Amino acid sequence: MIPRFNASIFGGLTKEMVNAYENDGILVLDGLVDPDMCDRLQARMDEMTHHFDVAEHQSIFSSKRGTHAQDKYFLDSGHKTHYFFEEEAFDNDGNLTAPLPLALNKVGHAMHDMDDTFSAFARQPAFKKICIGLGHTKPLPLQSMYIFKQPHIGGEVVCHQDATYLRTEPQTCIGIWVALEDATEENGCLWGIPGGHKDGGLRAEFKRKADDSGTFTETLDTTPFAENRKVPLHAPKGTALIFGGLFPHMSFPNRSEKSRHAYTLHVIDGAAHYPSNNWLRRPKNMPLKGF
């Protein structure tokens, strides 16, 4: 069983917390984020989703098909705020199958540097303490995502490792996943494989092509993830799941009546090398900013 820690009063990582992270690949911190902060982020996203043009942002995110990977809209989202729809959000005629706010899969990937509310959420002191406590010398927020996990149409996210998509040398990617609403098995909570970060290393690398015309995935190891060992990661509102880039995790479709809003921040160590063939690139006039 993955241990859980009460972090409603958080002064930094304890030895027990670090040991849990190193052993399991994930650290569960209940109550880390104040519910009021979760509410403010949800309210801000509600404002944002009511002020954008569907036609301008019409891109469908799918972790199964990967069609988004060749989409310039996706590739440009590393330094912008872009909106991505669920796979089942449109019918064959291109009409929305659900009201607009309920048709979105996620928003990403630079809100933490473009919006004051998102910046305040991403740069709360606890997040910096966590990254430093886990070995970062120069923690840099790299990308952020607001994930909706919509009722009925929220799709599956296949088992993967975040370091596939956000690579440094050495590997320093840390994911901070925050439940903005209660995440249960019913509404599509995350599942993870305890100790899976020790099962043979990185399975694949998602890269930009040399001519910048698109992306490709290079397979490093065909060994399947040990999904028979996966466990549900229940997360009450305000809980933070902290996991490294090699930790295998996934989520099932949400077929319930309840949404499962969540926020993810990925942080890398600025002291590590960030390969230029990572999909996420920033223009020179928009460098990464620390906490």
Rosetta blueprint (number, residue, H / E / L):
1 M L
2 I L
3 P L
4 R E
5 F E
6 N E
7 A L
8 S L
9 I L
10 F L
11 G L
12 G L
13 L L
14 T L
15 K H
16 E H
17 M H
18 V H
19 N H
20 A H
21 Y H
22 E H
23 N H
24 D H
25 G L
26 I E
27 L E
28 V E
29 L E
30 D E
31 G L
32 L L
33 V L
34 D L
35 P H
36 D H
37 M H
38 C H
39 D H
40 R H
41 L H
42 Q H
43 A H
44 R H
45 M H
46 D H
47 E H
48 M H
49 T H
50 H L
51 H L
52 F L
53 D L
54 V L
55 A L
56 E L
57 H L
58 Q L
59 S L
60 I E
61 F L
62 S L
63 S L
64 K L
65 R L
66 G L
67 T H
68 H H
69 A H
70 Q H
71 D L
72 K H
73 Y H
74 F H
75 L H
76 D H
77 S H
78 G H
79 H H
80 K L
81 T E
82 H E
83 Y E
84 F E
85 F E
86 E L
87 E L
88 E L
89 A L
90 F E
91 D L
92 N L
93 D L
94 G L
95 N L
96 L E
97 T L
98 A L
99 P L
100 L H
101 P H
102 L H
103 A H
104 L E
105 N E
106 K E
107 V E
108 G E
109 H E
110 A L
111 M H
112 H H
113 D H
114 M H
115 D L
116 D H
117 T H
118 F H
119 S H
120 A H
121 F H
122 A H
123 R L
124 Q L
125 P H
126 A H
127 F H
128 K H
129 K H
130 I H
131 C H
132 I H
133 G H
134 L L
135 G L
136 H L
137 T L
138 K L
139 P E
140 L E
141 P E
142 L E
143 Q E
144 S E
145 M E
146 Y E
147 I E
148 F L
149 K L
150 Q L
151 P L
152 H L
153 I L
154 G E
155 G L
156 E L
157 V E
158 V E
159 C E
160 H E
161 Q L
162 D H
163 A H
164 T H
165 Y L
166 L L
167 R L
168 T L
169 E E
170 P L
171 Q L
172 T L
173 C L
174 I E
175 G E
176 I E
177 W E
178 V E
179 A E
180 L L
181 E L
182 D L
183 A E
184 T L
185 E L
186 E L
187 N L
188 G L
189 C L
190 L E
191 W E
192 G E
193 I L
194 P L
195 G L
196 G H
197 H H
198 K H
199 D L
200 G L
201 G L
202 L L
203 R L
204 A E
205 E E
206 F E
207 K E
208 R E
209 K L
210 A L
211 D L
212 D L
213 S L
214 G L
215 T E
216 F E
217 T E
218 E E
219 T E
220 L L
221 D L
222 T L
223 T L
224 P L
225 F L
226 A L
227 E H
228 N H
229 R H
230 K L
231 V E
232 P E
233 L E
234 H L
235 A E
236 P L
237 K L
238 G L
239 T L
240 A E
241 L E
242 I E
243 F E
244 G E
245 G L
246 L L
247 F L
248 P L
249 H E
250 M E
251 S E
252 F L
253 P L
254 N E
255 R L
256 S L
257 E L
258 K L
259 S L
260 R L
261 H L
262 A E
263 Y E
264 T E
265 L E
266 H E
267 V E
268 I E
269 D E
270 G L
271 A L
272 A L
273 H E
274 Y L
275 P L
276 S L
277 N L
278 N E
279 W L
280 L L
281 R L
282 R L
283 P L
284 K L
285 N L
286 M L
287 P L
288 L L
289 K L
290 G L
291 F L
